[in-house]
Amino acid sequence: MAHLATLILLLPLAGFLFVLVNGPRMSERAVGAVATGAVTLSFVLSVAAFVTLLSSSSREVTVNLFSWISVGTLHVPAALLMDPLSITMSLFVTGISALIHLYSMGYMHGERDYRKFFLYLNLFVFSMLTLVLANNLVLTFVGWEGVGVCSYWLISYYFDRDSAASAGKKAFIYNRIGDVGMLVAMFLLFSHLHTLTYLSIFSGAGHLDSTAATVVVLALLLGATGKSAQIPLFNWLPDAMEGPTPVSALIHAATMVTAGVYLLVRMSPVLALSGGGRATIAVIGALTAFVAATIATSQKDIKKVLAFSTVSQIGYMVLAVGAGAYAAAIFLMVAHAFFKALLFLGSGSVIHSLHGEQDLRKMGALAKFLPLTFPTFLVGWLAISGIPPFAGFWAKGDVLTNVFSYSKPLWILGVVTAILTAYYMSRLFVLTFQGTERFREVTHGADPHESSWVMTLPLVVLAVLSVLGGALDLPWVHHSSLAAFLAPTFGYVPALATQSTLAQWGLAAVDVAAALIGLLAAFSIWRDRVSSPRYEKSFLEHVWHWDDAYDAAIGRPLTAASQFGGDVVEPRVIDGAVTGLAVLVRRSAEGSRKIQSGFVRHYALATVLGLAVIVVYLVARVG
């Protein structure tokens, strides 16, 4: 197990280093093959580690790599934790990332900085694996920062475009705000428990008082809102669409935005100590899911619809964590990785066929031109909409069933969000693949073309996973389900009321009805429309004016303060003080210079007078 864990982590890093050293002498195909092969081998070893863990008597294996930090009472090893949660995460991170790497070989063909792109991808996967495999919060934070900086590089990949450069900076800054929360949680945990190793934290979590536990949970939530794009730090993620489409798929499906949910689930024994903290998590998740879904209904960029969809789906996962349904959150995370990667890569195939066009109003009737992209995208659309028997139906249903037991108002909000999800995804599907041809101006009269096999093969694999992924945790499977596999990881799980079989069927029927309502509404509205102010509200298209509010409340005041500092404080106060001191020294020097005549007789006279004064003083004291 030790060798497997080490190789799973280091293979993407080895791919990065190999391409870094040899890239200038390698062809595009060789660079793509090495980078893709490294991540694929990591996936194969993750499967082997999963099988090994299943046959092991222990479900928690710590792999010590070397002694790392030892300062006073702080002892942090460089060590990995192989348990059901970390193995599950590494399986879908490496598996989905390998498919995205393969897809990128076709999508990025001929792009400038092709080698640098794959360098970033390999480093991104290595950072994410460091995050999920670490056995302590410090090493997790190293991976946490790693995915942050890689996302900055990849989002601003087309750095000569102002929008891309700004989007990269926005993502970086928003994530740094969230990082404050994670650091505060680490400081508090160490001050109370004198350890930052997960297993030691969990065994000593009972020593945390309720106030400390709540502050730690809220600090962790702040960190998660930054990385997983939740209210109030969610609006960096749609701008991240400025990066190449494979980057969007990697960030949304396999790596970065799942990190915040992973952190919350990993720290579930601490979350269990604060009912108020978990309630806050649940409310944030539910509100984010709803708000992002409303925004997605009015977006005209195909990738931005999918981006707000990710924010909404991650909101469902955070809601599940708040409700104590940790296994349901991971189940949706895995299923979401399948169909969201499929949808993003499918949108990339559409964009590729239209020479970079992303506006839904300039698409339409693409079904007959994209014989592989169309059916696979259809699977992704049905899966995220919650139509049975696709993976999204089972995963989202699992979340909503648990939330129903936890809070009826939050469940209602979740159902309304499910209706909106089916609506905006059906709108996207109709505007892209149905209706009239609106792309002729974009393609200059030519027919759109299907992508190459390196781009369509991942679509087929992901479509199969989106169909069969629900089998991971079907309601009637108990002993061999994903929930049973993950159960030893969570420790204490808050008890939720169990539903009768009839109630479960009723909740499932509500889920299906919600999906059908949204689907039918979208088809009835958008079958003959391309755009409509009635259904595409400016308020929603402009993200509830969230960015405008931040600009008014934070951006403009800080800009004004900076301007005042530059125009007044620096030249008049700081520079004035320095200049005033210089003037004082200069004038004092000029005054002193007047008594420096340079004549020896003057100095002799001064010496005699000084001695006379001393003599008079001494005589006066004696007398």
C-alpha positions in Angstrom: 0.0 0.0 0.0 2.9 2.4 0.8 4.4 2.0 -2.7 1.0 2.4 -4.3 0.1 5.6 -2.4 3.5 7.1 -3.2 3.3 6.3 -6.9 -0.3 7.6 -7.2 0.9 10.9 -5.9 4.2 11.2 -7.7 3.3 10.0 -11.2 1.7 13.3 -12.3 4.6 15.1 -10.7 7.0 12.9 -12.7 5.1 13.7 -15.9 5.4 17.4 -15.1 9.1 17.2 -14.5 9.7 15.0 -17.6 7.9 17.5 -19.9 9.5 20.4 -18.1 13.0 19.1 -18.9 12.5 17.5 -22.2 9.5 19.4 -23.6 11.4 21.7 -26.0 12.7 18.6 -27.8 9.4 16.7 -27.9 6.6 16.8 -30.4 3.1 17.8 -29.5 1.9 14.2 -29.6 4.8 13.0 -27.4 4.1 15.7 -24.8 0.4 14.9 -24.7 1.1 11.1 -24.5 3.6 11.5 -21.6 1.3 13.8 -19.6 -1.8 11.7 -20.3 0.1 8.5 -19.6 1.3 9.7 -16.2 -2.2 10.5 -15.0 -3.6 7.3 -16.5 -1.0 5.2 -14.6 -2.0 7.0 -11.5 -5.6 6.0 -12.0 -4.6 2.4 -12.6 -2.7 2.4 -9.3 -5.6 4.0 -7.6 -7.7 1.1 -8.7 -5.1 -1.3 -7.3 -5.0 0.6 -4.0 -8.8 0.4 -3.8 -8.7 -3.4 -4.3 -5.9 -3.6 -1.7 -7.8 -1.6 0.8 -10.9 -3.7 0.4 -8.9 -6.8 1.2 -7.1 -5.2 4.1 -8.2 -5.7 7.7 -7.6 -2.0 8.3 -9.5 0.8 6.4 -7.0 3.5 7.6 -3.4 3.1 6.4 -0.9 5.9 7.1 2.1 6.1 4.7 5.0 8.1 6.2 7.2 9.6 3.5 9.7 11.6 5.6 9.9 13.9 8.7 8.9 17.4 7.6 8.2 20.1 10.2 9.3 19.9 13.8 9.2 23.2 15.7 8.5 23.2 19.4 5.3 21.3 19.9 4.4 21.3 16.2 5.3 18.1 14.5 4.0 17.6 11.0 5.1 14.6 8.9 5.0 14.4 5.2 2.6 11.5 5.2 -0.4 10.1 3.3 -3.7 8.7 4.6 -5.2 5.9 2.6 -8.8 5.4 3.7 -12.1 5.0 1.9 -12.6 8.8 1.4 -9.1 9.5 0.0 -9.2 6.4 -2.2 -12.6 7.4 -3.6 -11.4 10.9 -4.3 -8.2 9.7 -6.0 -10.1 7.3 -8.2 -12.4 9.9 -9.7 -9.7 12.7 -9.7 -7.2 10.6 -11.7 -9.9 8.9 -13.8 -11.7 12.0 -15.0 -8.4 13.9 -15.3 -6.9 11.2 -17.6 -9.9 11.6 -19.9 -9.6 15.3 -19.9 -5.9 15.0 -20.7 -6.7 12.8 -23.7 -9.4 15.2 -24.9 -6.9 18.1 -24.6 -4.5 16.4 -27.0 -7.1 17.0 -29.7 -8.7 20.3 -28.5 -5.4 22.1 -27.9 -3.7 20.9 -31.1 -1.8 23.7 -32.8 -2.2 26.1 -29.8 0.7 28.1 -28.7 2.3 27.0 -25.5 0.9 23.5 -26.0 3.6 22.0 -23.8 3.1 24.6 -21.0 -0.6 23.7 -21.0 0.1 20.1 -20.2 2.7 21.0 -17.7 0.0 23.0 -15.8 -2.5 20.1 -16.2 -0.1 17.5 -14.6 0.9 19.9 -11.8 -2.8 20.6 -11.2 -3.6 16.9 -10.8 -0.5 16.4 -8.5 -1.7 19.3 -6.3 -5.2 17.9 -6.1 -3.9 14.4 -5.1 -1.7 16.1 -2.5 -4.8 17.7 -1.1 -6.9 14.6 -0.9 -4.2 12.1 0.1 -2.5 14.1 2.9 -2.8 12.9 6.4 -2.7 16.3 8.0 -4.0 19.8 7.4 -0.7 21.4 6.6 0.1 19.1 3.7 -3.5 19.4 2.6 -3.0 23.2 2.6 0.1 22.7 0.3 -2.2 21.0 -2.2 -4.9 23.5 -1.5 -2.6 26.3 -2.6 -1.2 24.3 -5.4 -4.6 23.9 -7.1 -5.1 27.6 -6.5 -2.0 28.7 -8.3 -2.5 26.2 -11.1 -6.1 27.5 -11.6 -4.7 31.0 -11.9 -2.2 29.9 -14.6 -4.8 27.9 -16.6 -7.7 30.4 -16.3 -5.4 33.2 -17.6 -3.8 30.9 -20.2 -4.8 33.4 -22.9 -3.1 36.1 -20.9 -2.9 38.6 -23.8 -6.7 39.0 -23.4 -7.6 41.4 -20.7 -10.7 39.4 -19.8 -8.6 36.2 -19.2 -5.9 38.0 -17.2 -8.6 39.6 -15.0 -10.5 36.3 -14.6 -7.3 34.6 -13.4 -6.6 37.4 -10.9 -10.2 37.3 -9.7 -10.0 33.6 -9.0 -6.7 33.9 -7.2 -7.9 36.8 -5.0 -11.2 35.2 -4.1 -9.5 32.0 -3.1 -7.0 33.8 -1.0 -9.9 35.3 1.0 -11.2 31.7 1.6 -7.7 30.6 2.6 -7.9 32.9 5.6 -10.7 30.7 6.9 -8.7 27.5 6.5 -5.7 29.1 8.3 -7.8 30.3 11.2 -9.3 26.8 11.5 -5.8 25.3 11.6 -4.5 27.8 14.2 -7.5 27.2 16.4 -7.3 23.4 16.2 -3.6 23.4 17.0 -4.1 25.8 19.9 -6.7 23.5 21.4 -5.6 20.0 20.4 -1.8 20.5 19.7 -2.0 18.5 16.5 -2.8 19.0 12.9 -2.9 15.3 11.9 -6.4 14.2 10.9 -6.6 11.0 13.0 -5.2 12.8 16.0 -7.7 15.7 15.5 -10.6 13.2 15.3 -9.6 11.3 18.4 -9.2 14.5 20.4 -12.1 16.4 18.9 -14.2 15.8 22.1 -11.9 18.3 24.0 -13.1 21.2 21.9 -15.8 23.2 23.6 -18.9 24.1 21.7 -17.8 27.7 20.9 -14.4 26.6 19.6 -15.9 23.9 17.5 -18.4 26.3 16.0 -15.7 28.9 15.1 -13.6 26.1 13.6 -16.5 24.9 11.5 -17.4 28.4 10.3 -13.7 29.0 9.4 -13.6 25.8 7.5 -16.8 26.9 5.7 -15.2 30.2 4.7 -12.3 28.2 3.2 -14.8 25.9 1.4 -16.8 28.8 0.0 -13.7 30.2 -1.7 -12.5 26.9 -3.2 -15.9 25.4 -4.0 -17.4 28.7 -5.2 -20.3 29.2 -2.7 -21.9 32.3 -1.4 -20.4 34.8 -0.7 -17.3 33.8 -2.8 -19.0 32.1 -5.7 -18.7 34.6 -8.5 -15.1 33.9 -9.5 -16.1 30.6 -11.1 -18.1 31.8 -14.1 -15.3 34.1 -15.1 -13.0 31.1 -15.0 -14.6 30.2 -18.3 -11.9 32.4 -20.0 -9.6 29.5 -19.9 -9.6 26.7 -22.5 -12.6 24.3 -22.2 -10.6 21.3 -20.9 -9.5 23.6 -18.1 -13.1 24.3 -17.3 -13.9 20.6 -17.2 -10.9 19.9 -15.0 -11.7 22.6 -12.5 -15.4 21.9 -12.4 -15.5 18.1 -12.5 -12.3 16.6 -11.1 -10.3 19.0 -9.1 -10.6 22.4 -7.6 -14.2 23.1 -6.8 -14.6 19.7 -5.2 -11.8 20.5 -2.7 -14.0 22.6 -0.4 -16.6 19.9 -0.1 -13.9 17.3 0.5 -12.4 19.4 3.3 -15.8 19.7 5.0 -16.5 15.9 4.7 -13.0 15.1 5.9 -13.5 17.2 9.0 -16.9 15.6 9.7 -16.0 14.5 13.3 -15.5 18.2 14.1 -18.6 19.3 12.2 -20.6 16.9 14.3 -19.7 18.9 17.4 -21.5 22.1 16.2 -25.2 21.9 15.3 -25.2 25.6 14.6 -22.2 25.4 12.3 -23.7 22.5 10.3 -27.0 24.5 10.0 -25.1 27.4 8.6 -23.4 25.1 6.1 -26.8 23.7 5.0 -28.3 27.2 4.5 -25.3 28.4 2.5 -25.4 25.3 0.3 -29.2 25.6 -0.3 -29.1 29.3 -1.1 -26.1 28.9 -3.4 -27.8 26.1 -5.3 -30.9 28.2 -5.8 -29.2 31.5 -6.6 -26.8 29.9 -9.1 -29.7 28.0 -10.8 -31.7 31.2 -11.3 -28.7 32.9 -12.8 -28.1 30.0 -15.2 -31.6 30.4 -16.7 -30.5 33.7 -18.4 -27.0 33.1 -19.5 -26.3 33.2 -23.2 -22.8 31.7 -23.2 -22.9 27.9 -23.2 -19.9 27.6 -20.8 -21.4 30.1 -18.4 -24.6 28.1 -18.1 -22.5 25.1 -17.2 -20.4 27.2 -14.8 -23.4 28.4 -12.8 -24.7 24.8 -13.0 -21.5 23.7 -11.2 -22.0 26.3 -8.5 -25.5 25.1 -8.0 -24.6 21.4 -7.9 -21.8 22.0 -5.5 -24.4 23.9 -3.4 -26.4 20.6 -3.3 -23.2 18.8 -2.0 -22.7 21.5 0.7 -26.3 21.2 1.7 -25.9 17.5 2.1 -22.8 18.1 4.3 -24.8 20.5 6.5 -27.6 17.9 6.8 -25.0 15.3 8.0 -25.5 13.2 4.8 -21.8 13.0 4.1 -22.0 9.8 1.9 -24.7 11.5 -0.2 -22.5 14.5 -0.7 -19.7 12.3 -2.0 -22.1 10.2 -4.1 -23.3 13.4 -5.9 -19.7 14.6 -6.2 -18.7 11.4 -8.1 -21.8 11.4 -10.3 -21.4 15.1 -10.9 -17.8 14.5 -12.0 -19.1 12.1 -14.7 -21.9 14.2 -16.2 -20.3 17.6 -15.7 -17.0 16.5 -17.4 -19.2 15.1 -20.1 -21.1 18.4 -20.5 -18.1 20.6 -20.5 -16.1 18.4 -23.0 -19.3 18.1 -25.1 -19.6 21.9 -25.1 -15.9 22.1 -26.1 -16.7 19.8 -29.0 -19.5 22.1 -30.0 -17.3 25.2 -29.7 -14.6 23.5 -31.6 -17.0 22.7 -34.5 -18.1 26.4 -34.6 -14.5 27.9 -34.6 -14.7 29.1 -31.0 -18.2 30.4 -30.9 -19.9 30.1 -27.5 -23.1 32.2 -27.9 -26.2 29.9 -27.7 -28.0 32.3 -30.1 -25.5 31.4 -32.8 -25.9 27.7 -32.6 -29.0 25.5 -33.2 -29.8 22.3 -35.2 -26.3 20.9 -34.5 -27.6 17.4 -33.8 -27.3 16.1 -37.3 -23.8 17.5 -37.7 -22.3 16.1 -34.5 -23.3 12.4 -34.5 -21.2 11.5 -31.4 -21.3 14.8 -29.5 -25.1 15.0 -29.7 -26.0 11.6 -28.1 -23.4 11.9 -25.4 -24.4 15.4 -24.6 -28.0 14.2 -24.4 -27.0 11.7 -21.8 -25.3 14.4 -19.8 -28.3 16.6 -20.1 -30.7 13.9 -18.8 -28.3 13.0 -16.0 -28.0 16.5 -14.6 -31.7 17.1 -15.1 -32.5 14.2 -12.8 -34.2 11.9 -15.2 -34.1 8.2 -14.2 -32.2 5.9 -14.5 -29.2 8.2 -15.1 -26.6 8.9 -12.3 -27.9 12.4 -11.5 -31.3 11.1 -10.5 -30.0 8.7 -7.9 -27.3 11.1 -6.5 -29.5 14.2 -6.3 -32.4 12.1 -5.0 -30.1 10.8 -2.2 -29.3 14.3 -1.2 -32.9 15.5 -1.2 -34.1 12.5 0.7 -31.7 13.2 3.5 -32.5 16.9 3.4 -36.2 16.1 3.7 -35.4 14.4 7.0 -33.2 17.3 8.2 -35.3 20.4 7.2 -38.5 20.7 5.2 -37.9 24.3 4.1 -34.5 23.5 2.7 -35.9 20.4 1.0 -38.5 22.6 -0.7 -35.8 25.0 -1.8 -33.8 22.0 -3.1 -36.8 20.8 -5.2 -37.4 24.2 -6.7 -33.7 24.3 -7.6 -34.1 20.9 -9.3 -36.9 22.3 -11.4 -34.7 25.2 -12.4 -31.8 22.8 -13.2 -33.9 20.8 -15.6 -35.2 24.0 -17.1 -31.9 25.8 -17.8 -30.2 22.6 -19.0 -33.1 21.8 -21.4 -32.9 25.4 -22.6 -29.2 25.0 -23.3 -29.9 21.6 -25.1 -32.7 23.0 -27.3 -30.7 26.2 -28.3 -27.6 24.1 -29.1 -28.9 21.0 -30.9 -32.6 21.7 -31.9 -34.4 24.5 -33.7 -33.1 26.3 -36.8 -29.5 26.7 -38.0 -28.1 30.0 -36.8 -24.4 29.2 -37.2 -23.8 29.8 -40.9 -22.4 33.2 -40.4 -19.9 31.8 -37.8 -18.8 28.9 -40.1 -18.9 31.0 -43.2 -21.5 28.7 -44.8 -19.7 25.5 -44.1 -21.2 22.6 -42.1 -19.9 22.1 -38.6 -17.7 19.0 -38.2 -17.4 16.3 -35.6 -14.3 16.2 -33.4 -11.4 13.8 -33.7 -11.4 10.4 -31.8 -9.2 11.7 -29.0 -12.0 14.2 -28.2 -15.0 11.9 -28.8 -13.7 8.8 -27.0 -13.7 10.6 -23.6 -17.3 11.7 -24.3 -18.4 8.1 -24.9 -16.7 6.8 -21.7 -18.2 9.6 -19.7 -21.6 9.0 -21.2 -21.4 5.4 -20.1 -20.4 6.4 -16.6 -23.2 9.0 -16.5 -25.7 6.2 -17.3 -24.2 3.5 -14.9 -22.8 5.8 -12.2 -26.0 5.6 -10.1 -25.2 1.9 -9.4 -22.5 3.1 -7.0 -25.1 3.7 -4.3 -28.6 2.5 -5.2 -31.1 2.8 -2.4 -31.6 -1.0 -2.1 -27.9 -1.8 -2.0 -26.6 -1.8 1.5 -23.5 -3.9 2.1 -21.6 -3.1 -1.1 -22.6 0.5 -1.7 -20.5 3.6 -1.8 -22.1 4.7 1.5 -21.1 1.4 3.2 -17.6 1.8 1.9 -17.3 5.3 3.2 -19.0 4.8 6.5 -15.8 4.0 8.6 -14.4 7.4 7.6 -17.1 9.6 9.0 -17.1 8.4 12.6 -20.2 10.0 14.3 -22.9 10.9 11.8 -25.9 12.9 13.0 -29.0 10.7 13.1 -31.6 11.5 10.5 -35.1 10.2 10.5 -35.4 7.2 8.1 -38.2 7.3 5.6 -40.6 4.4 5.0 -40.5 2.7 1.6 -43.7 4.4 0.6 -42.2 7.8 1.6 -39.1 7.1 -0.4 -41.1 6.3 -3.5 -43.1 9.5 -2.9 -39.9 11.6 -2.7 -38.5 9.9 -5.8 -41.8 10.7 -7.6 -41.4 14.4 -6.6 -37.8 14.3 -8.0 -39.0 13.0 -11.3 -41.9 15.4 -11.4 -39.5 18.3 -10.7 -37.3 17.2 -13.6 -40.2 16.8 -16.0 -41.7 20.2 -15.1 -38.4 22.0 -15.8 -37.8 20.0 -19.0 -41.3 20.5 -20.5 -41.3 24.2 -19.6 -38.0 24.7 -21.4 -39.1 22.9 -24.5 -42.4 24.8 -24.6 -40.7 28.1 -24.3 -37.5 27.7 -26.3 -38.6 25.4 -29.1 -39.4 28.5 -31.2 -37.4 31.2 -29.5 -33.7 32.2 -29.6 -33.8 35.0 -27.0 -36.5 36.5 -24.9 -36.3 39.4 -22.4 -39.4 38.0 -20.7 -37.6 34.8 -19.7 -34.0 36.0 -19.7 -34.0 38.7 -17.0 -31.2 41.3 -17.1 -31.1 41.0 -13.3 -30.3 37.3 -13.6 -28.0 37.6 -16.6 -25.9 40.1 -14.6 -25.6 37.6 -11.7 -28.0 39.3 -9.3 -25.6 42.3 -9.7 -23.4 40.6 -7.2 -20.2 41.9 -8.7 -21.7 45.4 -8.9 -22.5 45.2 -5.2 -19.0 44.1 -4.3 -17.7 46.9 -6.6 -19.8 49.5 -4.8 -19.2 48.3 -1.3 -15.6 47.3 -1.5 -13.9 48.0 -4.9 -14.8 51.7 -5.3 -14.2 52.7 -1.6 -10.8 51.0 -1.7 -10.0 52.6 -5.1 -10.9 56.0 -3.7 -8.8 55.3 -0.6 -5.9 54.3 -2.7 -6.3 57.4 -4.9 -6.4 59.6 -1.8 -3.3 57.9 -0.5 -1.5 58.3 -3.8 -2.6 62.0 -4.3 -2.5 63.3 -0.7 -1.0 61.0 1.9 2.1 59.9 0.0 3.2 63.3 -1.5 2.1 65.6 1.3 2.5 63.4 4.5 5.1 60.8 3.7 7.1 62.7 1.1 6.5 65.9 3.1 7.9 64.4 6.3 11.0 63.1 4.5 11.5 66.4 2.6 11.0 68.4 5.9 13.6 66.4 7.6 16.0 67.0 4.8 15.3 70.7 4.9 15.9 70.8 8.6 19.3 69.0 8.3 20.3 71.3 5.4 19.4 74.5 7.3 21.1 73.4 10.5 24.2 72.5 8.4 24.1 76.0 6.8 24.0 77.6 10.3 26.8 75.5 11.5 28.9 76.3 8.5 29.0 80.0 9.5 31.0 79.3 12.6 33.5 77.2 10.5 35.8 80.0 9.2 38.8 77.9 8.5 41.3 80.3 10.3 43.5 78.8 13.1 43.5 82.0 15.1 39.7 81.8 15.4 39.9 78.2 16.7 42.7 79.2 19.1 40.6 82.1 20.5 37.6 79.8 21.0 39.8 77.3 22.8 41.2 80.0 25.2 37.7 81.4 25.9 36.4 77.9 26.6 39.3 77.3 29.1 38.6 80.7 30.7 34.9 79.7 31.2 35.9 76.4 32.8 38.5 78.1 35.1 35.9 80.7 36.2 33.4 78.0 36.9 35.8 76.0 39.0 37.0 79.0 41.0 33.4 79.9 41.7 32.6 76.5 43.1 35.7 76.5 45.3 35.0 80.0 46.6 
